[in-house]
Each structure stands twice: as structure tokens, then as C-alpha cells.
Amino acid sequence: MENYLDAVTKLNTDKRRLAVLRKKYAGGDTRLTSDILDLELSIEKDRLEIKRLSNAVVMAEK
């Protein structure tokens, strides 16, 4: 359960950071392109990990 909560916290932090980077990019800072792409990929991986951990928590509670 702790791993699940840690993963959710990381995802939320990454989503907030992505929003900040996108705002800066929209303001003209195109140097952030690779950072944004890397963070988007990380977020997708985090979502998959959260799903896996969520399923593991459900199975453990049975």
C-alpha cells in the first residue's frame, strides 16, 4: 500500500511539474521540449505502475 501511495504522490508531483513546463513552453521557452517529452513518458509509466500496484493491493485484501 505504501508503494501505491508513493507512486500516486510522484504522479501528482510530475503532473504539476509538467503543467509548469508547458506554461513556460507556451511563453516561448522552447528549450523545454525534451524535458516535457521525458516527463510525459514518465507520467505514462507512472500510470501503468499505479494500475499494477492498485491491482496488487486489491488482491492482497482478498
PDB file with one MODEL, atoms N, CA, C and O in Angstrom:
MODEL        1
ATOM      1  N   MET A   1       0.827  -1.190   0.000  1.00  0.00           N
ATOM      2  CA  MET A   1       0.000   0.000   0.000  1.00  0.00           C
ATOM      3  C   MET A   1       0.874   1.257   0.000  1.00  0.00           C
ATOM      4  O   MET A   1       0.560   2.248  -0.659  1.00  0.00           O
ATOM      5  N   GLU A   2       1.978   1.195   0.755  1.00  0.00           N
ATOM      6  CA  GLU A   2       2.873   2.350   0.824  1.00  0.00           C
ATOM      7  C   GLU A   2       3.463   2.662  -0.551  1.00  0.00           C
ATOM      8  O   GLU A   2       3.595   3.827  -0.926  1.00  0.00           O
ATOM      9  N   ASN A   3       3.816   1.613  -1.300  1.00  0.00           N
ATOM     10  CA  ASN A   3       4.351   1.827  -2.654  1.00  0.00           C
ATOM     11  C   ASN A   3       3.318   2.498  -3.548  1.00  0.00           C
ATOM     12  O   ASN A   3       3.653   3.362  -4.358  1.00  0.00           O
ATOM     13  N   TYR A   4       2.072   2.099  -3.397  1.00  0.00           N
ATOM     14  CA  TYR A   4       0.992   2.699  -4.179  1.00  0.00           C
ATOM     15  C   TYR A   4       0.868   4.190  -3.862  1.00  0.00           C
ATOM     16  O   TYR A   4       0.785   5.019  -4.768  1.00  0.00           O
ATOM     17  N   LEU A   5       0.857   4.520  -2.582  1.00  0.00           N
ATOM     18  CA  LEU A   5       0.734   5.920  -2.179  1.00  0.00           C
ATOM     19  C   LEU A   5       1.928   6.748  -2.645  1.00  0.00           C
ATOM     20  O   LEU A   5       1.771   7.898  -3.054  1.00  0.00           O
ATOM     21  N   ASP A   6       3.124   6.157  -2.582  1.00  0.00           N
ATOM     22  CA  ASP A   6       4.317   6.849  -3.074  1.00  0.00           C
ATOM     23  C   ASP A   6       4.210   7.106  -4.576  1.00  0.00           C
ATOM     24  O   ASP A   6       4.572   8.181  -5.054  1.00  0.00           O
ATOM     25  N   ALA A   7       3.716   6.123  -5.311  1.00  0.00           N
ATOM     26  CA  ALA A   7       3.565   6.261  -6.766  1.00  0.00           C
ATOM     27  C   ALA A   7       2.538   7.338  -7.110  1.00  0.00           C
ATOM     28  O   ALA A   7       2.743   8.115  -8.042  1.00  0.00           O
ATOM     29  N   VAL A   8       1.445   7.386  -6.368  1.00  0.00           N
ATOM     30  CA  VAL A   8       0.424   8.416  -6.600  1.00  0.00           C
ATOM     31  C   VAL A   8       0.996   9.803  -6.301  1.00  0.00           C
ATOM     32  O   VAL A   8       0.736  10.754  -7.039  1.00  0.00           O
ATOM     33  N   THR A   9       1.762   9.919  -5.239  1.00  0.00           N
ATOM     34  CA  THR A   9       2.392  11.195  -4.899  1.00  0.00           C
ATOM     35  C   THR A   9       3.354  11.632  -5.993  1.00  0.00           C
ATOM     36  O   THR A   9       3.370  12.800  -6.381  1.00  0.00           O
ATOM     37  N   LYS A  10       4.156  10.695  -6.490  1.00  0.00           N
ATOM     38  CA  LYS A  10       5.094  11.012  -7.573  1.00  0.00           C
ATOM     39  C   LYS A  10       4.342  11.447  -8.824  1.00  0.00           C
ATOM     40  O   LYS A  10       4.733  12.415  -9.476  1.00  0.00           O
ATOM     41  N   LEU A  11       3.271  10.746  -9.162  1.00  0.00           N
ATOM     42  CA  LEU A  11       2.483  11.102 -10.341  1.00  0.00           C
ATOM     43  C   LEU A  11       1.931  12.521 -10.206  1.00  0.00           C
ATOM     44  O   LEU A  11       2.020  13.314 -11.144  1.00  0.00           O
ATOM     45  N   ASN A  12       1.372  12.835  -9.067  1.00  0.00           N
ATOM     46  CA  ASN A  12       0.804  14.173  -8.854  1.00  0.00           C
ATOM     47  C   ASN A  12       1.876  15.257  -8.944  1.00  0.00           C
ATOM     48  O   ASN A  12       1.642  16.323  -9.513  1.00  0.00           O
ATOM     49  N   THR A  13       3.039  14.983  -8.385  1.00  0.00           N
ATOM     50  CA  THR A  13       4.148  15.928  -8.461  1.00  0.00           C
ATOM     51  C   THR A  13       4.583  16.136  -9.904  1.00  0.00           C
ATOM     52  O   THR A  13       4.796  17.267 -10.340  1.00  0.00           O
ATOM     53  N   ASP A  14       4.713  15.035 -10.644  1.00  0.00           N
ATOM     54  CA  ASP A  14       5.118  15.114 -12.046  1.00  0.00           C
ATOM     55  C   ASP A  14       4.084  15.855 -12.891  1.00  0.00           C
ATOM     56  O   ASP A  14       4.447  16.604 -13.798  1.00  0.00           O
ATOM     57  N   LYS A  15       2.809  15.651 -12.600  1.00  0.00           N
ATOM     58  CA  LYS A  15       1.763  16.346 -13.357  1.00  0.00           C
ATOM     59  C   LYS A  15       1.812  17.851 -13.109  1.00  0.00           C
ATOM     60  O   LYS A  15       1.628  18.644 -14.033  1.00  0.00           O
ATOM     61  N   ARG A  16       2.056  18.238 -11.873  1.00  0.00           N
ATOM     62  CA  ARG A  16       2.189  19.665 -11.558  1.00  0.00           C
ATOM     63  C   ARG A  16       3.423  20.252 -12.251  1.00  0.00           C
ATOM     64  O   ARG A  16       3.368  21.352 -12.800  1.00  0.00           O
ATOM     65  N   ARG A  17       4.513  19.525 -12.221  1.00  0.00           N
ATOM     66  CA  ARG A  17       5.741  19.986 -12.874  1.00  0.00           C
ATOM     67  C   ARG A  17       5.531  20.110 -14.379  1.00  0.00           C
ATOM     68  O   ARG A  17       5.999  21.067 -14.995  1.00  0.00           O
ATOM     69  N   LEU A  18       4.830  19.146 -14.972  1.00  0.00           N
ATOM     70  CA  LEU A  18       4.548  19.189 -16.403  1.00  0.00           C
ATOM     71  C   LEU A  18       3.722  20.426 -16.748  1.00  0.00           C
ATOM     72  O   LEU A  18       3.971  21.076 -17.763  1.00  0.00           O
ATOM     73  N   ALA A  19       2.760  20.743 -15.925  1.00  0.00           N
ATOM     74  CA  ALA A  19       1.931  21.930 -16.168  1.00  0.00           C
ATOM     75  C   ALA A  19       2.787  23.201 -16.165  1.00  0.00           C
ATOM     76  O   ALA A  19       2.596  24.090 -16.996  1.00  0.00           O
ATOM     77  N   VAL A  20       3.715  23.273 -15.238  1.00  0.00           N
ATOM     78  CA  VAL A  20       4.608  24.431 -15.173  1.00  0.00           C
ATOM     79  C   VAL A  20       5.482  24.508 -16.422  1.00  0.00           C
ATOM     80  O   VAL A  20       5.639  25.577 -17.012  1.00  0.00           O
ATOM     81  N   LEU A  21       6.047  23.370 -16.820  1.00  0.00           N
ATOM     82  CA  LEU A  21       6.902  23.349 -18.005  1.00  0.00           C
ATOM     83  C   LEU A  21       6.122  23.725 -19.261  1.00  0.00           C
ATOM     84  O   LEU A  21       6.629  24.455 -20.113  1.00  0.00           O
ATOM     85  N   ARG A  22       4.904  23.233 -19.375  1.00  0.00           N
ATOM     86  CA  ARG A  22       4.087  23.563 -20.549  1.00  0.00           C
ATOM     87  C   ARG A  22       3.766  25.059 -20.594  1.00  0.00           C
ATOM     88  O   ARG A  22       3.735  25.666 -21.664  1.00  0.00           O
ATOM     89  N   LYS A  23       3.532  25.635 -19.430  1.00  0.00           N
ATOM     90  CA  LYS A  23       3.244  27.073 -19.382  1.00  0.00           C
ATOM     91  C   LYS A  23       4.464  27.877 -19.826  1.00  0.00           C
ATOM     92  O   LYS A  23       4.338  28.842 -20.580  1.00  0.00           O
ATOM     93  N   LYS A  24       5.634  27.480 -19.360  1.00  0.00           N
ATOM     94  CA  LYS A  24       6.863  28.143 -19.774  1.00  0.00           C
ATOM     95  C   LYS A  24       7.101  27.961 -21.277  1.00  0.00           C
ATOM     96  O   LYS A  24       7.527  28.888 -21.966  1.00  0.00           O
ATOM     97  N   TYR A  25       6.819  26.756 -21.771  1.00  0.00           N
ATOM     98  CA  TYR A  25       6.989  26.478 -23.202  1.00  0.00           C
ATOM     99  C   TYR A  25       6.053  27.363 -24.018  1.00  0.00           C
ATOM    100  O   TYR A  25       6.448  27.922 -25.041  1.00  0.00           O
ATOM    101  N   ALA A  26       4.821  27.482 -23.560  1.00  0.00           N
ATOM    102  CA  ALA A  26       3.847  28.338 -24.258  1.00  0.00           C
ATOM    103  C   ALA A  26       4.292  29.793 -24.248  1.00  0.00           C
ATOM    104  O   ALA A  26       3.934  30.567 -25.136  1.00  0.00           O
ATOM    105  N   GLY A  27       5.067  30.158 -23.248  1.00  0.00           N
ATOM    106  CA  GLY A  27       5.594  31.511 -23.167  1.00  0.00           C
ATOM    107  C   GLY A  27       6.820  31.732 -24.035  1.00  0.00           C
ATOM    108  O   GLY A  27       7.372  32.832 -24.070  1.00  0.00           O
ATOM    109  N   GLY A  28       7.249  30.685 -24.739  1.00  0.00           N
ATOM    110  CA  GLY A  28       8.344  30.839 -25.683  1.00  0.00           C
ATOM    111  C   GLY A  28       9.628  30.109 -25.352  1.00  0.00           C
ATOM    112  O   GLY A  28      10.579  30.162 -26.132  1.00  0.00           O
ATOM    113  N   ASP A  29       9.685  29.429 -24.220  1.00  0.00           N
ATOM    114  CA  ASP A  29      10.913  28.716 -23.831  1.00  0.00           C
ATOM    115  C   ASP A  29      10.939  27.335 -24.479  1.00  0.00           C
ATOM    116  O   ASP A  29      10.592  26.337 -23.849  1.00  0.00           O
ATOM    117  N   THR A  30      11.352  27.288 -25.737  1.00  0.00           N
ATOM    118  CA  THR A  30      11.324  26.031 -26.495  1.00  0.00           C
ATOM    119  C   THR A  30      12.464  25.082 -26.104  1.00  0.00           C
ATOM    120  O   THR A  30      12.522  23.955 -26.595  1.00  0.00           O
ATOM    121  N   ARG A  31      13.355  25.522 -25.237  1.00  0.00           N
ATOM    122  CA  ARG A  31      14.423  24.625 -24.753  1.00  0.00           C
ATOM    123  C   ARG A  31      13.856  23.488 -23.908  1.00  0.00           C
ATOM    124  O   ARG A  31      14.555  22.512 -23.634  1.00  0.00           O
ATOM    125  N   LEU A  32      12.608  23.605 -23.498  1.00  0.00           N
ATOM    126  CA  LEU A  32      11.996  22.622 -22.594  1.00  0.00           C
ATOM    127  C   LEU A  32      11.386  21.430 -23.320  1.00  0.00           C
ATOM    128  O   LEU A  32      10.817  20.547 -22.679  1.00  0.00           O
ATOM    129  N   THR A  33      11.493  21.390 -24.633  1.00  0.00           N
ATOM    130  CA  THR A  33      10.844  20.340 -25.417  1.00  0.00           C
ATOM    131  C   THR A  33      11.193  18.946 -24.926  1.00  0.00           C
ATOM    132  O   THR A  33      10.300  18.143 -24.655  1.00  0.00           O
ATOM    133  N   SER A  34      12.480  18.649 -24.808  1.00  0.00           N
ATOM    134  CA  SER A  34      12.877  17.297 -24.398  1.00  0.00           C
ATOM    135  C   SER A  34      12.469  17.004 -22.956  1.00  0.00           C
ATOM    136  O   SER A  34      12.112  15.872 -22.630  1.00  0.00           O
ATOM    137  N   ASP A  35      12.521  18.018 -22.090  1.00  0.00           N
ATOM    138  CA  ASP A  35      12.089  17.817 -20.702  1.00  0.00           C
ATOM    139  C   ASP A  35      10.602  17.459 -20.644  1.00  0.00           C
ATOM    140  O   ASP A  35      10.192  16.582 -19.884  1.00  0.00           O
ATOM    141  N   ILE A  36       9.809  18.148 -21.454  1.00  0.00           N
ATOM    142  CA  ILE A  36       8.368  17.890 -21.485  1.00  0.00           C
ATOM    143  C   ILE A  36       8.102  16.485 -22.006  1.00  0.00           C
ATOM    144  O   ILE A  36       7.299  15.751 -21.429  1.00  0.00           O
ATOM    145  N   LEU A  37       8.761  16.109 -23.077  1.00  0.00           N
ATOM    146  CA  LEU A  37       8.558  14.769 -23.637  1.00  0.00           C
ATOM    147  C   LEU A  37       8.976  13.683 -22.656  1.00  0.00           C
ATOM    148  O   LEU A  37       8.285  12.675 -22.506  1.00  0.00           O
ATOM    149  N   ASP A  38      10.102  13.888 -21.992  1.00  0.00           N
ATOM    150  CA  ASP A  38      10.566  12.914 -20.995  1.00  0.00           C
ATOM    151  C   ASP A  38       9.578  12.791 -19.840  1.00  0.00           C
ATOM    152  O   ASP A  38       9.296  11.689 -19.368  1.00  0.00           O
ATOM    153  N   LEU A  39       9.063  13.916 -19.395  1.00  0.00           N
ATOM    154  CA  LEU A  39       8.123  13.905 -18.278  1.00  0.00           C
ATOM    155  C   LEU A  39       6.800  13.260 -18.685  1.00  0.00           C
ATOM    156  O   LEU A  39       6.197  12.539 -17.890  1.00  0.00           O
ATOM    157  N   GLU A  40       6.343  13.510 -19.909  1.00  0.00           N
ATOM    158  CA  GLU A  40       5.118  12.857 -20.390  1.00  0.00           C
ATOM    159  C   GLU A  40       5.285  11.342 -20.418  1.00  0.00           C
ATOM    160  O   GLU A  40       4.372  10.609 -20.037  1.00  0.00           O
ATOM    161  N   LEU A  41       6.436  10.874 -20.864  1.00  0.00           N
ATOM    162  CA  LEU A  41       6.703   9.436 -20.884  1.00  0.00           C
ATOM    163  C   LEU A  41       6.735   8.880 -19.466  1.00  0.00           C
ATOM    164  O   LEU A  41       6.186   7.810 -19.202  1.00  0.00           O
ATOM    165  N   SER A  42       7.368   9.594 -18.568  1.00  0.00           N
ATOM    166  CA  SER A  42       7.439   9.174 -17.172  1.00  0.00           C
ATOM    167  C   SER A  42       6.042   9.079 -16.554  1.00  0.00           C
ATOM    168  O   SER A  42       5.756   8.154 -15.794  1.00  0.00           O
ATOM    169  N   ILE A  43       5.185  10.031 -16.880  1.00  0.00           N
ATOM    170  CA  ILE A  43       3.821  10.032 -16.351  1.00  0.00           C
ATOM    171  C   ILE A  43       3.047   8.820 -16.855  1.00  0.00           C
ATOM    172  O   ILE A  43       2.301   8.198 -16.097  1.00  0.00           O
ATOM    173  N   GLU A  44       3.219   8.486 -18.116  1.00  0.00           N
ATOM    174  CA  GLU A  44       2.535   7.301 -18.652  1.00  0.00           C
ATOM    175  C   GLU A  44       3.013   6.038 -17.936  1.00  0.00           C
ATOM    176  O   GLU A  44       2.209   5.164 -17.610  1.00  0.00           O
ATOM    177  N   LYS A  45       4.301   5.944 -17.697  1.00  0.00           N
ATOM    178  CA  LYS A  45       4.854   4.789 -16.977  1.00  0.00           C
ATOM    179  C   LYS A  45       4.323   4.769 -15.541  1.00  0.00           C
ATOM    180  O   LYS A  45       3.992   3.710 -15.007  1.00  0.00           O
ATOM    181  N   ASP A  46       4.247   5.944 -14.929  1.00  0.00           N
ATOM    182  CA  ASP A  46       3.714   6.035 -13.556  1.00  0.00           C
ATOM    183  C   ASP A  46       2.270   5.548 -13.501  1.00  0.00           C
ATOM    184  O   ASP A  46       1.887   4.839 -12.569  1.00  0.00           O
ATOM    185  N   ARG A  47       1.477   5.921 -14.484  1.00  0.00           N
ATOM    186  CA  ARG A  47       0.071   5.494 -14.511  1.00  0.00           C
ATOM    187  C   ARG A  47      -0.044   3.980 -14.608  1.00  0.00           C
ATOM    188  O   ARG A  47      -0.881   3.368 -13.943  1.00  0.00           O
ATOM    189  N   LEU A  48       0.800   3.380 -15.438  1.00  0.00           N
ATOM    190  CA  LEU A  48       0.791   1.918 -15.549  1.00  0.00           C
ATOM    191  C   LEU A  48       1.213   1.265 -14.230  1.00  0.00           C
ATOM    192  O   LEU A  48       0.636   0.260 -13.813  1.00  0.00           O
ATOM    193  N   GLU A  49       2.212   1.837 -13.587  1.00  0.00           N
ATOM    194  CA  GLU A  49       2.673   1.298 -12.311  1.00  0.00           C
ATOM    195  C   GLU A  49       1.597   1.444 -11.234  1.00  0.00           C
ATOM    196  O   GLU A  49       1.415   0.539 -10.419  1.00  0.00           O
ATOM    197  N   ILE A  50       0.897   2.551 -11.220  1.00  0.00           N
ATOM    198  CA  ILE A  50      -0.180   2.747 -10.252  1.00  0.00           C
ATOM    199  C   ILE A  50      -1.278   1.723 -10.474  1.00  0.00           C
ATOM    200  O   ILE A  50      -1.822   1.178  -9.513  1.00  0.00           O
ATOM    201  N   LYS A  51      -1.608   1.459 -11.719  1.00  0.00           N
ATOM    202  CA  LYS A  51      -2.627   0.453 -12.014  1.00  0.00           C
ATOM    203  C   LYS A  51      -2.187  -0.921 -11.503  1.00  0.00           C
ATOM    204  O   LYS A  51      -2.974  -1.655 -10.905  1.00  0.00           O
ATOM    205  N   ARG A  52      -0.912  -1.257 -11.751  1.00  0.00           N
ATOM    206  CA  ARG A  52      -0.388  -2.546 -11.291  1.00  0.00           C
ATOM    207  C   ARG A  52      -0.412  -2.622  -9.760  1.00  0.00           C
ATOM    208  O   ARG A  52      -0.829  -3.629  -9.187  1.00  0.00           O
ATOM    209  N   LEU A  53       0.037  -1.552  -9.111  1.00  0.00           N
ATOM    210  CA  LEU A  53       0.056  -1.544  -7.650  1.00  0.00           C
ATOM    211  C   LEU A  53      -1.356  -1.569  -7.069  1.00  0.00           C
ATOM    212  O   LEU A  53      -1.594  -2.202  -6.040  1.00  0.00           O
ATOM    213  N   SER A  54      -2.276  -0.895  -7.714  1.00  0.00           N
ATOM    214  CA  SER A  54      -3.670  -0.896  -7.270  1.00  0.00           C
ATOM    215  C   SER A  54      -4.243  -2.314  -7.322  1.00  0.00           C
ATOM    216  O   SER A  54      -4.916  -2.762  -6.394  1.00  0.00           O
ATOM    217  N   ASN A  55      -3.966  -2.994  -8.404  1.00  0.00           N
ATOM    218  CA  ASN A  55      -4.425  -4.380  -8.531  1.00  0.00           C
ATOM    219  C   ASN A  55      -3.795  -5.269  -7.464  1.00  0.00           C
ATOM    220  O   ASN A  55      -4.454  -6.160  -6.927  1.00  0.00           O
ATOM    221  N   ALA A  56      -2.531  -5.032  -7.158  1.00  0.00           N
ATOM    222  CA  ALA A  56      -1.855  -5.816  -6.133  1.00  0.00           C
ATOM    223  C   ALA A  56      -2.461  -5.567  -4.762  1.00  0.00           C
ATOM    224  O   ALA A  56      -2.575  -6.496  -3.962  1.00  0.00           O
ATOM    225  N   VAL A  57      -2.850  -4.340  -4.479  1.00  0.00           N
ATOM    226  CA  VAL A  57      -3.488  -4.009  -3.208  1.00  0.00           C
ATOM    227  C   VAL A  57      -4.835  -4.724  -3.106  1.00  0.00           C
ATOM    228  O   VAL A  57      -5.159  -5.297  -2.066  1.00  0.00           O
ATOM    229  N   VAL A  58      -5.605  -4.690  -4.168  1.00  0.00           N
ATOM    230  CA  VAL A  58      -6.912  -5.359  -4.170  1.00  0.00           C
ATOM    231  C   VAL A  58      -6.740  -6.857  -3.940  1.00  0.00           C
ATOM    232  O   VAL A  58      -7.474  -7.462  -3.159  1.00  0.00           O
ATOM    233  N   MET A  59      -5.776  -7.441  -4.617  1.00  0.00           N
ATOM    234  CA  MET A  59      -5.549  -8.894  -4.472  1.00  0.00           C
ATOM    235  C   MET A  59      -5.092  -9.222  -3.048  1.00  0.00           C
ATOM    236  O   MET A  59      -5.479 -10.252  -2.496  1.00  0.00           O
ATOM    237  N   ALA A  60      -4.285  -8.368  -2.463  1.00  0.00           N
ATOM    238  CA  ALA A  60      -3.798  -8.610  -1.108  1.00  0.00           C
ATOM    239  C   ALA A  60      -4.904  -8.508  -0.071  1.00  0.00           C
ATOM    240  O   ALA A  60      -4.835  -9.147   0.979  1.00  0.00           O
ATOM    241  N   GLU A  61      -5.921  -7.709  -0.360  1.00  0.00           N
ATOM    242  CA  GLU A  61      -7.014  -7.528   0.590  1.00  0.00           C
ATOM    243  C   GLU A  61      -8.047  -8.650   0.515  1.00  0.00           C
ATOM    244  O   GLU A  61      -8.921  -8.749   1.376  1.00  0.00           O
ATOM    245  N   LYS A  62      -7.952  -9.477  -0.491  1.00  0.00           N
ATOM    246  CA  LYS A  62      -8.913 -10.589  -0.623  1.00  0.00           C
ATOM    247  C   LYS A  62      -8.611 -11.697   0.338  1.00  0.00           C
ATOM    248  O   LYS A  62      -9.318 -12.705   0.361  1.00  0.00           O
TER     249      LYS A  62
ENDMDL
END
